[in-house]
Amino acid sequence: MRVRVLYHDHCFDGAASAAFFTRFVEAKFYPGAEFLYTGMAHKASQIFEDSLFDGDVNAIVDFKYSSNPKLTWWFDHHQSAFLNPEDEEHFRRDRSGRKFLDPEFKSCTKFIATVAKERFGFEAPDLDELVRWADIVDGAQYVSPEEAVELRSAATRLVLVIEGVEDSETVQQIIRWMRRRKLEEIIAEPSLQKIYKPLYERHVESIEIIRRKARFDGTVVYFDLTDEPLQSYSKFIPYYLFPDSLYTVSVLHSSFRTKVSVGSNPWAKKPLKHNLAEICERYGGGGHPRVGAISFPRGAVDEARQAAAEIVETLRS
């Protein structure tokens, strides 16, 4: 039997969700199955090609819903979980007992672990570390910006690799290791150390780039990286550099899109009043109440900058 798992690519919670889901369904439903992984990325024109669902069993974790009849399992925790109202209605009508959504969870990994225990009687104590760190990373529950940015733990170093590596094969190897191994053992793998060292150098460089490019108005940190050789950065760097900020808005390129990222300071010294998922949904994006993003076609810089400027004004109000 082949089980195809679609997961949020280049995301620690996406990888951890795929790993925990594999352990869960392998133990309870599909012993001896072959598990295959496909990384998914949010795009300006998001669609689910039928060819993605090529398993005997197909699952999506930590990513948007699909109404494809070949989809067997679905777990997500995003407020913006549906591509359109029809997909949401399709989910509401589902009676399979294998499709789950709860935006109250900070991480999809913790959500899967909770459902697996409460609904199906499955527990994996050896993965408690993985579940705990997925909740810290995706829920921005670090003790301080320094813990997030200075990469003191195995988990934060793995985050850098998962988010920064260009290929999906490395992430999928990490998923396979996460199924059984401790995070400290995984990041110590020579193949990952070879990837980690240049990524760390780029991470340090990105701190200085953002320090130079950012403009802070007392509420919002804004920076445009479309002319810089960065496709990603740690979303906690703005709060590391500007601890009094409440929100951050940035524009940058990746290999397949121009992206506006919108975030809020987990250590904010004043109340946070805006739902960022709702703001991003106005532009075709989405996310969580405290962090969101919008994908534009690659090269649509003017459109992305316009949206970013409007969002900055909204957050200032």
N, C-alpha and C positions, 0 to 999 in steps of 0.2 A: 504493500500500500504506500502511496505517495501523498504526503501532506504538504501542501504549499502554504507558506506563511508570508503574507505581505505585512511589512512593518514600516514605521516611520524611520527613514534612513538618516544616517549621520546624526543620531539623537540617542543619548544614553538611555533614556526611558524607553525609546523604541526598541533598542537592542535588548535591554533587560526584559521588556514585555515579551519579546519573541522567545527569549531563553526560558522564562518562567512558564509561558504558555506551552512550550514544547514539553517540558518536564511534566506538566499537569496532564495534558491529553495523551502523552505517551503512556503514562502510568494508568490512567483511568479508562482510556478508550482505544488507543491504537498501539499496543505493544509491538515492538519490532518494526514499526513503520519507518520509512525513509522521509526525513524532513528536509525540505528545500525552502530557501529564503529569497525574497525579492524586496529590495529597498524601494520605498515610495517617497517622492518629493512633491511638495505643493507647487503647482504650476498655475500660470495665469488662466489657462483653459484646461482645467482638470477633467480627465475622463478615465474610466476604467475599461481598458480594452478587454475583450472577452478572452484573449489569449493569456492574460495574467492568471486566469483561474484554470490551470492545467493539471491540478492534482485530483486524486480521488476524493480528497477532503481539502477544502480551501478556507483559509482564515485571514482576517485583517485584524491587526492589533495596533493601537495607538495611532490610528489614521481614520480618515473619513469613511463613511458608510457607502456600500454599493448594493444596489438592488438586484445585482446579477443572481440568477437562480442557482448558480453553482457555488455561491458563498455559503459555507457551513457555519463558521464561527465568526463573531465580531465582538471586540472589546474596544471601547474608547471612553475618554474622559474629557474631551474638549467641548466647550460650549458650542463651538461652530463645527458640529459633527456631520452635517449633511450638505451635499452639493446643491440640493434644490428641495422644495416642499414635497415633491413626489417621492423622493428617497425617504424623507422623514415619515411620510404616511405609510410607505412600504414597511419601514421598521416597526411602526406602531401596530401594524396588523400582524406582524410575525408571531407565530405561536410555536416556534421550534424549541424555545428554551435555551438557545445557544447564542443569542445576540444580546449584548449588554452595553448600556450607556449610563454613566453617572458622573456629571461634571463636578460633583462635590469632592471627588478624589483628586489629590494633588498630582499623583502619578498613575499611569495606566498599569504599571507593574503591581502596585499595591492593590489596585482595583481587581486585577486578575487573581492575585493571591487571596483576596478576601472572598470573591465569588467562588473560587475553587474550594476553599475551606467550608464556607457556609452552605453552598448549594450541592457540592459534590464530595465533600469529606476528604479533600486532598490537602496535605501539608508537606512542605519541604523545608525542614528546619535548617538544612545546610545552605539554603538560599536566603536566609534572613538578612545577611549582610547586603546582598544584592537588592532586596526589596527596600531595606532602610535607605540605602544610598540613592536609589531611583527616586524615592520620595523627597529626599533632601535636594537632589539635583533639579528635578523637574518642578518641585514646589518652591524652589529658591529659599530653602530653609537652612542655608549655611549660617553659622554663628556670626560671621562677619564677612565683609567684602574681601578681606585679606585671605580668609580660608578658601574662598572661591577662586581668587585671581592668582594667588601665590603657589597653588598646586602642591599643597603639602601632603596630600593623601593619594593612595593608589587610585581611588575613585576619580578624583579631579584630574589626575594624569590620564586616565582612560577616557574621560570626557574630552580632553584635548585631542586625543587620537581619533576618537569616533567622529567628532565634529569636524576635524581638520583634514583627515585623510581623503584623498580624491576618489579612490575606488570604493566600491561596495563590497568587494570580496574580502577585504580586511575586516570590515564591520561584521560580515557574516562568519568569519573565523572567530571573532571575539564572541559572537552569539553562541557558537558551539562550545567555546571554552566556558562561558558564563553558566552553561547548563550544569556544570559539575565542579568548577574550580573557584578558588578564592580570588578576589580582585588583585591582591598583591602578587599572586603567582602569575596572573594573566599579564599584567603590565611589565613583569620581569622577563617575559619571553624575548629572546634576542631579536626576533623579527619585528616586534613592536617597539623595542628600544631604538632600533634603527630608524623607525618612522618618527618616534617621539622626539628625538633630539633636535632635528631641524624644525619640527612644529613648535617646540618650546622656544627656540630662537625667534621664530616668527611671532609667537605669542608676546614675547618681551618687546619686540619691535612694534607690534600693534598697539601696545600700551602707549608708546611714545607718539605714534601716528595719531591716535585718538586724542591724546593730550594736546597735540598741536592743532588738530582740525576742529575740535569741539568748541561750541559756543554755549555758554551757560547764562541764562537770563534770571536766575534765582529760583526757577521752577523746573524748566525743561533743559536738558542737555541735547543739543542737536549737532549732528555732523554728517557730512556727505563724503563717502569713500569711493565714489564712482571713478575717480581718477587715481586711485591707489591700487596696488597689487594685492588686495585682500578680498577674499570671497567669504570670509567669516571672521568672527571675533568673539571673545567671551562677553556675553551680555552683561556681565557684572563689572567690567572695566569702567564704564561711566560712573558708577557709584563708588568705586575704588578711588577714582580721581576727583569726583565731586560729591562728597558724602552728604551735602545739604540738598542735593537735587531730589525731586519727586518723580520725574519721568525722563525717559530718553527716547529720541526719535532719530533714526539713521536711514541713509540711503546707500545701497551698495550693489555691486554686480556679483553674479555667480556665473557659472558656465552656461546656465540655461534660463536665467531670469534676471530682472532688476527687482530688487526687494526693498520694501520699506519695513523696518523693524520698529516696534513700539513696545516699550517696557516701563515698568514702575519699580521704584527703589524698595527692595524688601526691608530695608532698614530706615525707611523714611521717618523723619522727625515730625511730620505733620500728617493729618488724615489724607488718604487717597480717595478721591471722590468719583473718578471716572472708570467706567467699564471699558477696557481696551478692546475686548473682543467685539463689542457692539460698535465701537468706533471703526475698527478695521473692516467689519462687515459692510459698512457703507461704501467701501471701495472694492468689494469682492473678496476681502480677506477674512480673517477670523483669528481664533485662538482661545485664550482664557481671559477672565476679568482683569488679571494683572499683567498679562503679556500677550502680544498679538503680532501679526505680520500681514503684509499684502504682497502678492506676487504680480508683477507686471511682465510683459514680454521683454526679453533681453533687448536693450537699446532704447526702451521707452523711458529715458531718463527725465525728460521734461515732465511727463505725466506723473512719474514717481515723485519728483521734487515738488510738484504742485500739491499732490496729496499730502506729502510730508509737511509742507508749510501750513496747510489747512489744519492738520492734526495738531501741530505745535500751537496754533492759535486756540484750538479747542481746549487743549490741556492747560493753557495759561488762564483760561476763563474760570 
